[in-house]
Amino acid sequence: MRTKIYLSIALAATFLMSCKAQQKVSGTKITLKNTAALAVPQKAITIKRSQLSVKDATNFYPILINKNDTIPAQLNDLDGDGKWDELFLVTDFAPKEKKTVQLKWSSVNPKFPIKTSVRFGKREAKDLPVQPATEEVLLANQVHKKLGFQKYQTDGPTWENDKVGFRHYLDGRNSKDVFGKKLPEITPENVGINSKGAVEDNYHVMYDWGRDIFPVGNSAGLGGYALLIEDKINRLGILTNDTLNNVEKTTFKIVSEGPVNSVLSYKYENWKASGNQYQVQETTSIWPGMYGYENTVSINGLKGKETFLVAISNLNNKNPLKIVDAGDWVCLIQHDYLTYDRTWILGTAILVPKKLYKGYIEAPKTGQLTDSYLAKLTIENNKKISYYAIAGWELSADKNFKDSTYFSNYVTTLAKQLSAKIEVEISK
């Protein structure tokens, strides 16, 4: 399994100073301006390679210096062609603050503190140990029930930051689950497998780091999705006891795993729904500081009668759903004993684009997709829709999530911060 390396910011800064002699590519000045009149902590910023006019920095690492501070950053190769496509960084802004950042390059990896991660393991037979992997292809007849064994560690990939973790049921169900984290460190690599490397459900018990806390059942979990076609809810995928997927081919890949950003990709080919076939591309991204993740979906093959549905499981919820407009987003918020056996208080929310929002419906108690509130969004062929899924557990680092008003304020403030625009100017 991969070894996680943890360095303090102070040690990293000292190391970077020693690397100045290693810098071989000329520096660039980047001006970042917060256009919003509110503070924006840990704001994620992407700068395309084309903006930086970099000819060749394949074997170099970005060093971003603002005054006497070094801003952790990484390079992402989003299309898998072996060349990085974007510079990704996370930094804090005061209201209306302007930052001048020097971008330089080092031939030595600065090894920033690891604050995001992806875990994925699989086995090809029941008697074989799980091995770490970065990609997978799943055909319609290779689902859990048909195979007779669970081939994936934690039923599919998990992703996390320093606040919270999530997992995706790659075995055909395509639901999104929540790992409650009590510590900021990345969780152990052996979550979901035993000492012999066999798949084992060992994460529904409490550890120092936390545990799986969220019951999903036959819902799509927190941030899963579906299509509403002529008043019928169409699930992407199947349920536990189904032996044939409604998706002909599922391709999963870890696109990037770095100190400040991890990205996962799912491609669903020939999803059969209401007599139609759809092609789906999904990208999941997580960065530090936020109790949630970003999901982006585009669908090809739309006939013009479809409505996109974003799911928030309401299993164990006995309180009214709260709907709040904040910035560019509509926030659908729950707060209750939403965990297994109603043991702990958990707040969950989805943030969907206000310009696409058309209200919500509640899923039925029986059928292929149940026990959920489903935000209705306008969708266009091949046009990306991005939204956020948020989870605040009372045993996380922020114990105030036990209070419903506090959680609602967290969600709406986050929505406003995500709406804040950062202007980027590049100069030599």
ZIDAQUI-V93218 format. One record per residue. RES is the residue in one letter. SS is DSSP state (A for helix, B for strand, O for the rest). BURIAL is # if it has 24 or more other ideal C-beta (glycine too) atoms within 12 Angstrom, else .. D_CENTER is the distance of its C-alpha to the mean C-alpha in whole Angstrom. Layout:
# ZIDAQUI-V93218
res: {RES/RES}
ss: {SS/SS}
burial: {BURIAL/BURIAL}
d_center: {D_CENTER/D_CENTER}
This chain:
# ZIDAQUI-V93218
res: {M/R/T/K/I/Y/L/S/I/A/L/A/A/T/F/L/M/S/C/K/A/Q/Q/K/V/S/G/T/K/I/T/L/K/N/T/A/A/L/A/V/P/Q/K/A/I/T/I/K/R/S/Q/L/S/V/K/D/A/T/N/F/Y/P/I/L/I/N/K/N/D/T/I/P/A/Q/L/N/D/L/D/G/D/G/K/W/D/E/L/F/L/V/T/D/F/A/P/K/E/K/K/T/V/Q/L/K/W/S/S/V/N/P/K/F/P/I/K/T/S/V/R/F/G/K/R/E/A/K/D/L/P/V/Q/P/A/T/E/E/V/L/L/A/N/Q/V/H/K/K/L/G/F/Q/K/Y/Q/T/D/G/P/T/W/E/N/D/K/V/G/F/R/H/Y/L/D/G/R/N/S/K/D/V/F/G/K/K/L/P/E/I/T/P/E/N/V/G/I/N/S/K/G/A/V/E/D/N/Y/H/V/M/Y/D/W/G/R/D/I/F/P/V/G/N/S/A/G/L/G/G/Y/A/L/L/I/E/D/K/I/N/R/L/G/I/L/T/N/D/T/L/N/N/V/E/K/T/T/F/K/I/V/S/E/G/P/V/N/S/V/L/S/Y/K/Y/E/N/W/K/A/S/G/N/Q/Y/Q/V/Q/E/T/T/S/I/W/P/G/M/Y/G/Y/E/N/T/V/S/I/N/G/L/K/G/K/E/T/F/L/V/A/I/S/N/L/N/N/K/N/P/L/K/I/V/D/A/G/D/W/V/C/L/I/Q/H/D/Y/L/T/Y/D/R/T/W/I/L/G/T/A/I/L/V/P/K/K/L/Y/K/G/Y/I/E/A/P/K/T/G/Q/L/T/D/S/Y/L/A/K/L/T/I/E/N/N/K/K/I/S/Y/Y/A/I/A/G/W/E/L/S/A/D/K/N/F/K/D/S/T/Y/F/S/N/Y/V/T/T/L/A/K/Q/L/S/A/K/I/E/V/E/I/S/K}
ss: {O/O/O/O/O/O/O/O/A/A/A/A/A/A/A/A/A/A/O/A/A/A/O/O/O/O/O/B/B/B/B/B/B/B/O/O/O/O/O/B/B/B/B/B/B/B/B/B/A/A/A/A/O/O/O/O/O/O/O/O/B/B/B/B/B/B/O/O/B/B/B/O/B/B/B/B/O/O/O/O/O/O/O/O/O/B/B/B/B/B/B/B/B/O/O/O/O/B/B/B/B/B/B/B/B/B/O/O/O/O/O/O/O/O/O/B/B/B/B/O/B/B/O/O/O/O/O/O/O/O/B/B/O/O/B/B/B/B/B/O/O/O/O/A/A/A/A/O/O/O/O/B/A/A/A/O/O/B/B/B/B/O/O/B/B/B/B/B/O/O/O/O/O/O/O/B/B/B/B/B/B/O/O/O/O/O/O/O/O/O/O/O/B/O/O/O/O/O/B/O/O/O/O/O/O/O/O/O/O/B/B/B/O/B/O/O/O/O/O/O/B/B/B/B/B/B/B/B/B/O/O/B/B/B/B/O/O/O/O/O/O/O/O/O/O/O/B/B/B/B/B/B/B/B/B/B/B/O/O/O/O/B/B/B/B/B/B/B/B/B/B/B/B/O/O/B/B/B/B/B/B/B/B/B/B/B/O/O/O/O/O/B/B/B/B/B/B/B/B/B/O/O/O/O/O/B/B/B/B/B/B/B/B/O/O/O/O/O/O/O/O/B/B/B/B/B/O/O/B/B/B/B/B/B/B/B/O/O/B/A/A/A/O/O/O/B/B/B/B/B/B/B/B/A/A/A/B/B/B/B/B/B/O/O/O/O/O/O/O/O/O/B/B/B/B/B/B/O/O/O/O/O/O/O/B/B/B/B/B/B/B/B/B/O/O/O/O/O/A/A/A/A/O/A/A/A/A/A/A/A/A/A/A/A/A/A/A/A/A/O/O/B/B/B/B/B/B/O}
burial: {./././././././././././#/#/./#/#/././#/./././#/./././#/#/./#/./#/#/#/./#/./#/./#/#/#/#/#/#/#/#/./#/././#/./#/././#/././#/#/#/#/#/#/#/./././#/#/#/#/#/#/#/#/#/./././././#/#/#/#/#/#/#/#/#/#/./././#/./#/./#/#/#/#/#/#/./././#/#/#/#/#/#/#/#/#/#/#/#/#/#/././././././#/./#/#/././#/./#/./#/./#/#/#/./././././#/#/#/#/#/#/#/#/#/#/#/#/#/#/#/#/#/#/#/#/#/#/#/#/#/#/#/#/#/#/#/#/#/./#/#/#/#/#/#/#/#/#/#/././././#/#/./././#/#/././././#/#/#/#/#/#/#/#/#/#/#/#/#/#/#/#/#/#/#/#/#/./././#/#/#/#/#/#/#/./././././#/#/#/#/#/#/#/#/#/#/#/#/#/#/#/#/#/#/#/#/#/#/#/#/#/./#/#/#/#/./././#/#/#/#/#/#/#/#/#/#/#/#/#/#/#/#/#/#/#/#/#/#/#/#/#/./././#/#/#/#/#/#/#/#/#/#/#/#/./././#/#/#/#/./#/#/#/#/#/#/#/#/#/#/#/#/#/#/#/./././#/#/#/#/#/#/#/#/#/#/#/./#/#/././#/#/#/#/././././#/#/#/#/#/#/#/#/#/#/#/#/./././././#/#/#/#/#/#/#/#/#/#/#/#/./#/././#/././#/././#/#/#/#/#/#/#/#/#/#/#/#/#/#/./#/./#/./#/./.}
d_center: {22/20/21/19/21/22/24/25/24/28/29/26/28/31/30/29/33/34/32/34/37/34/33/34/33/34/32/30/30/27/28/25/26/24/26/25/27/25/23/20/18/16/15/13/16/16/19/20/23/25/25/26/29/29/31/30/27/26/27/27/24/23/25/24/27/28/31/31/27/25/22/19/18/17/18/15/17/15/18/19/22/23/23/20/19/18/18/15/16/15/18/20/23/26/27/28/28/28/27/29/27/29/27/29/28/29/30/28/25/25/22/20/19/16/13/10/10/10/12/14/18/20/24/26/29/29/31/29/27/23/23/19/18/16/17/18/20/21/24/25/27/25/23/24/27/29/28/29/27/23/22/19/18/16/16/14/11/9/7/7/9/13/12/10/9/8/9/10/14/15/18/19/17/14/13/10/11/11/12/14/15/18/18/16/17/15/16/18/18/20/18/19/22/26/28/29/26/26/23/24/22/23/20/21/23/23/23/23/19/18/18/16/17/16/19/17/21/21/18/15/13/11/9/11/14/18/21/24/27/30/29/28/24/23/20/18/19/22/22/23/27/27/28/27/24/24/22/24/22/18/17/14/13/12/12/12/12/13/14/12/9/8/7/8/10/12/16/18/21/24/22/25/25/29/31/28/26/23/21/17/14/11/8/4/4/4/8/11/13/10/10/7/4/5/6/9/12/16/19/22/25/25/29/28/29/25/23/19/18/14/15/15/17/20/21/24/23/27/26/26/23/23/22/22/22/21/21/19/17/19/17/18/18/19/21/23/23/20/20/22/26/25/25/23/22/18/17/14/14/12/13/15/17/20/22/21/21/24/24/23/24/24/24/27/27/28/27/24/22/23/22/20/20/19/18/21/20/22/21/23/23/21/19/16/14/11/10/8/8/10/12/15/17/21/21/18/19/20/22/23/20/23/25/24/25/23/20/20/21/18/16/19/19/15/16/19/17/15/18/20/21/21/24/24/28/28/32/34}
